[in-house]
Amino acid sequence: METWLKDKLRGDWQIWFIIALLSLFSMLVVYSASSALAYKKAGGNTESYLLTHTAHLVLGLLVIWLIHRVNYTKYAGISKLLLWITPFLLIYTYLFGTTVGGTKRWINLFGISFQSSDLVRLVLITNLAAMLARRQNVEYTPRTLYGLIFWCGLLCGMLAITNFSTAVILGVTCFLIMWVGRVPSRYLARMAGFVIGVLFVVMSISVFLYARGVEFGRGQVVLERIEAFADVDINGDKVIGNRDRDDNYQREQAMIAIARGGAIGIGPGKSFQRNYLPEAFSDYIYAIIIEEYGFLGAVLVMGLYLWLLYRGLKNVENTNRAFGGLLCVGLTFSIVFQAFVHMFINVGLGPVTGQTLPLMSMGGTSILFTAVAIGIVLSVTKGEYDEKSIEHQS
């Protein structure tokens, strides 16, 4: 049995173990967090959302297995083609996307609905890793570096129109990949300045047009949420936040859940705040985890994500190809950074966003895109495992 598992589940076994733990824990928490919603919308069938979520997790594990069986170097060519498509995909999303939560983030292609930001993030990280890997033994040229900076700024800026927090996460991830890829510091500074500048311009245009009755992007919402968090009137309109959308209510309900949890929690399935906390099964699932499993559960979940990041960084040392190492860093950091943004906001350390907890929050295609990223990371570690096996045999 052990031999069969090693043959079918190759690569970093610790990552496989982390994903298994997160998936199992996710089913327990989603069942509790979504029970109130399921009771209201599924005629009292509280298991309906659990079954759907479990099906998505199983499908995600299958996607991980399929992706990790393919040589990761082949994904460079696929992502290069998709890179030229992503700007048009983001434009299509803004013009014809499905509005969810007050903004157009979802699109339907070939009968499949997904957030375009999930695909853009995966494509840009893979391309950036490939571009940098090809030049590890060649001196960087200004043309090459400005090309990298351009793509980072373009896609982060376009993404910021509908999903500002994801654009920030992607920008930070791109900076980390370029830093690990030994890009000269002066170009790193220019990349950071360009991305920050683009995000600021997009947000400013959105706020400016909103004041004149034109809806464009999420700039006004971002500004209002920052005001509500900092309790400061930033734009001088004598209104803090948005009175029609009380962002502080979500934070207050999350704080109540955390206070109820204490050190060891009130017990699995006994959450009270799931009945009051908006999006308890997705945007605020970490608060439910703390309420039911306490500080110990919170540390356990945080530790699993840190362990995942550690394995991603550790595998840089174990890979012989720069592309594989940069992929491991970029993809694992993107997942873990999103997780920490979610956790920080749930405990009141940041303004409200719509970031979910990867592999823990209830979702469909978001789980599948995360599965693709993890599958690619495992493909990198599988390649190194296969090479070492051949070396031992010879």
Summary of the structure (lengths in Angstrom):
residues: 394
radius of gyration: 21.4
end to end distance: 25.5
largest distance: 74.5
contacts: 1359
relative contact order: 0.14
helix: 71%
strand: 4%
